[in-house]
Amino acid sequence: MTNGEVLDIMRSAIVVALKIGGPILILSMVVGVFISIIQAATQIHEQTITFVPKVLLIVFVCLVCGPWMLETLQDFLYQVFGLMI
């Protein structure tokens, strides 16, 4: 295996990680900013107000996008295992 092939695998791994983790991170950040704006407007600064909606959103996104995430990860692993043969 050459250095170029290893770099291609690492690049693919980073792209897959961004595809899988990106939607969850972006949506939780948007919800966090929205709730922070509401907290600043109402001057209620309770930590659990931001925690609970983020957890519920992450669970919902994992339920909705879980099959796609699993399929993406499987495709990448099949590609990596195929290079081992």
MONORRA-V253553 format. One line per field, one symbol per residue. ss: DSSP state (H for helix, E for strand, L for the rest). phi: phi as a letter, one per 20 degrees, with the letter a starting at -180 (. if undefined). burial: 1 if it has 9 or more other C-alpha atoms within 8 Angstrom, else 0. A space follows every 10 residues. Layout:
ss->???
phi->???
burial->???
//
This chain:
ss->LLHHHHHHHH HHHHHHHHHH HHHHHHHHHH HHHHHHHHHH HHLLLLHHHH HHHHHHHHHH HHHHHHHHHH HHHHHHHHHH HHHHL
phi->.effffffff ffffffffff egffffffff ffffffffff feldddfffe ffffffffff ffffegffff ffffgfffff fffff
burial->0000010010 0110011011 0111001100 1100110011 0000000001 0011001100 1100010010 0110010001 00000
//
